[in-house]
Amino acid sequence: MTAMVVAGRLPALLALWYAAASMLAMLVYRLDKSAAQRGRQRTPEATLHLIALLGGWPGALLAQALFRHKSSKAAFQPRFWITVVVNIIALYWACRQPALMAALYALLG
């Protein structure tokens, strides 16, 4: 993603969005892991998937490895990887739309 920003193919603020969404994902995964260990109310899986879909999947993937959370849950993993693929396809598609990219640059700089 950094290479795309440097090459001028992606607005810097969009890369910052991914970074912020990834940090949010890591925080939410950590809080959910803590809640699971303490028997408290958990974060709905739909929320975890939504954060991943909106660009937080790199942080979610890292959090799964660091916190050993949701990384082996059979029902969770396929849905998670679907959000990753959908996000990557959407980003690829957006980058190939000149009018959309021009609008993003005008909006985000």
C-alpha positions in Angstrom: 0.0 0.0 0.0 2.9 2.4 0.8 4.3 1.8 -2.7 0.9 2.7 -4.2 0.8 5.9 -2.2 4.4 6.8 -3.3 3.6 6.0 -6.9 0.6 8.3 -6.7 -1.9 5.5 -7.3 -3.6 5.8 -3.9 -4.4 8.8 -1.8 -2.3 9.0 1.4 -5.4 9.5 3.5 -6.8 6.2 2.3 -3.6 4.5 3.5 -4.0 6.2 6.8 -7.6 4.9 6.9 -6.3 1.3 6.6 -3.8 2.0 9.4 -6.4 3.5 11.7 -8.9 0.6 10.9 -6.1 -1.9 11.6 -5.3 -0.3 15.0 -9.0 -0.3 15.8 -9.2 -4.0 14.8 -6.2 -4.8 17.1 -7.8 -3.0 20.0 -11.2 -4.7 19.5 -9.6 -8.1 19.2 -7.6 -7.5 22.4 -10.7 -6.3 24.3 -12.7 -9.3 23.1 -9.9 -11.7 24.1 -9.9 -10.1 27.5 -13.7 -10.4 27.8 -13.5 -14.0 26.8 -10.9 -14.8 29.5 -13.0 -13.0 32.1 -16.4 -14.4 31.2 -17.7 -10.9 30.2 -19.8 -9.7 27.4 -18.1 -10.4 24.0 -17.8 -8.3 20.9 -20.2 -9.7 18.2 -18.3 -11.5 15.5 -20.2 -9.4 13.0 -18.5 -6.4 14.4 -15.1 -8.0 14.0 -15.9 -8.9 10.4 -17.2 -5.4 9.6 -14.0 -3.8 10.9 -12.0 -6.2 8.7 -14.2 -5.5 5.7 -13.7 -1.7 6.1 -10.0 -2.0 5.9 -8.9 -3.3 9.3 -8.1 -6.8 8.1 -4.3 -6.4 8.3 -4.6 -5.4 12.0 -7.2 -8.2 12.6 -4.8 -10.7 11.0 -2.0 -9.5 13.2 -4.2 -9.5 16.3 -5.3 -13.1 15.6 -1.7 -14.2 15.7 -0.5 -12.0 18.6 -3.4 -12.7 20.9 -4.2 -16.2 19.6 -7.8 -15.1 19.3 -10.2 -16.4 16.7 -7.3 -17.9 14.8 -8.5 -21.5 15.1 -12.3 -21.0 15.2 -13.6 -23.0 12.3 -16.8 -20.9 11.7 -15.0 -17.6 12.0 -12.0 -18.0 9.7 -13.8 -18.6 6.3 -15.9 -15.5 6.9 -12.9 -13.5 7.9 -11.0 -14.5 4.7 -14.1 -13.6 2.6 -13.9 -10.1 4.1 -10.2 -9.9 3.2 -10.8 -11.0 -0.4 -13.8 -8.6 -0.8 -11.8 -5.7 0.6 -8.8 -6.4 -1.7 -11.1 -6.8 -4.8 -12.9 -3.5 -3.9 -9.6 -1.7 -3.5 -8.2 -3.1 -6.8 -11.4 -2.2 -8.6 -11.4 1.3 -7.2 -7.8 1.9 -8.2 -8.7 1.0 -11.8 -11.5 3.6 -12.0 -10.0 6.9 -13.2 -13.1 8.9 -12.3 -13.3 7.4 -8.9 -9.6 7.9 -8.2 -9.8 11.5 -9.4 -12.7 12.1 -7.0 -10.8 10.5 -4.1 -7.7 12.6 -4.8 -9.9 15.7 -4.9 -11.6 14.8 -1.7 -8.6 13.3 0.2 -5.6 14.9 -1.4 
